[in-house]
C-alpha cells in the first residue's frame, strides 16, 4: 500500500459520513444491489475502508442501468471478479428503513455460484480486503443487517 492509497482511504472515511448526512437531509431513497459469489460453500465478502463491517460486494444502480448489470459492474469494480449479468440471479429483495439515514433503502441481492475460486483484486482505496468465508465464519463477523439477513436466509436453506 502506498501513500496515495492512504489518502484515498482518508477521503472515503470523511466522504462517506458526509454523503450519509446529505441523504438523511434530503430523504434520498437508494436502490442498492449486492452480489453473493459462492465457491465451494464459501461466500465472498469485502471490507470497505470507510466502514467497520464486512459486506457483500455491491453499490448503487446508475441511471438507465438494470439491477443485474449494476451488480455485475459493482462486483468487477470492487473485487476484479468479472461475472456477466446473465450469470446473476436475484434471490432476495429487502426494503429497510435505516434510522441513521431517515430514508428508505431498497436492496436486491444477486447470487452466482462459480466452479473455481476467481482471482480477487482490491484497489486498497475503497475496498481494502476481500475473501471467501464459510457461512458460519461469515456470520461471526460484524455485518450490515442486509448482509446478515441474506446469510441467515442461506442458513435456513441448508
N, C-alpha and C positions, 0 to 999 in steps of 0.2 A: 504494500500500500504506500502511495506517495502523498506528498503534502497537498496536491490538488484534490485527491480523493477525500482527505480530511476536511478541506474547505467545503466541498460539495456536501459532505455529511452534516457539517455545521449549518449550512444553508437549509438543508432539508429539515433539520431539527428545529430551526427557527420558523421556517416557512409553513410547515405542517400545522402547528397550532394557530398561526395567523389565518391560514386558509379555513380552518375549522371555525374560527371566530366569525369570519365573514359568512360562512354557511349558516351559522347559528343566527346571525343578524338578519339575513335575508330569507331564511326559511327554505333554503335550497334543498330540493329533493334529488338525491343522487341515485343513479342506476349503476350498480356495481356488478361486475362479473368476476367469478373466481374459478380457478381450474384445479381440479384434483387429478394429478397424474399418479397412477398406480403402477408399480413394477414389483412383482414377487411379493405381494401382500404389504408393500410399504408405500406410503404416500409422500409426495414431495411438499415440503414446507419451506417458506422463506422467512428471513428476518430482515426487516427494513431498518435503516439507520435511524429513522425518526420515531420508531415505536419500540416498546419494550416487549412486545409479544411476537410469537411466530404466527404465520398465517398461510393460507393457500395463496399462490400467486394470483394476481388479479388487479383490477382497477376500473376506472370509469369507461363508459362507452362514448366514443366520439360521435359527432353528428353524422348521420347517414351511414352508420356502421351497424351491422347486425350484432346481436349479442354473441353469437358463436365466433364471428370474425374478431370481435373485440377480445374475447377470451384467448383466441389463438395469438393475437398480437401481444397481449399483456404477458402471456407465458413466454413468448420469444424475447420480449424486451427485458423481463426480469430474470430469466434463467438461461437464455440462449437455447432453450429446447424448442425445436421447430415442429409443431404439430398442425396439420391442416384443420381448418374449421369444420371440415366434413368428418373428421375423426372424433369430434367432440359431441357429447350427448348431454343435454340439460337434464339433470337428475333431481334438482331441488330448487324451489323458489321460496324465498323468505322475505317478508317485509318486517322491518324493525323500526321502532322509534327510539333513537338514541337520545337519552336525556341530556347529554352534554352538548348535543347539536341543536336540540329543539326542532328537529326536522326529520321527516321520514326518509327511509333508505330502502330501496328495492335491491335485492340480491338474487342473482342467478348463479347456481353452481353447476359447472360443467365437469364432465369426467372423461378420462380416457385411460385405457389400460394398455401398457406397452409390454412387449416381449422382453426387450433388453433395456438395461439402465442407460439412459442417454447421458451424453457429456453435459455437464452443468457449468455455466459461465455467468458469474455475477459481476456487476460493474464496480463493486466496493464503494458506491456512492449512495444510490437509493437502496439497493439490496446489498447487504453485507455478508449474508450466509444463505445457503440453500442446500438441503439434503433430504434424503428419504428416511422416513421413520415408520416403525411398526405402529399399528393403531394404538396399542397400549402406551408406547413411548410418546406418541404424539399427544395423547390425551393427558399425559403427565406434565406437559409444557404449559406455559402461560399463553393462552389463545384468546382471540376476539370471540365473541359469542357466536357469530355466524360460522366460524371455522369449527368451534366446539359442537355446535348443533349438527353440522354435517357429519362430523366424525362419530357422534353418538348415533346418528341415523345409520351409519355404516356398521356400527357395533350391533345394533338391533337386527340388521340383516344377516348377521353371522349364523 
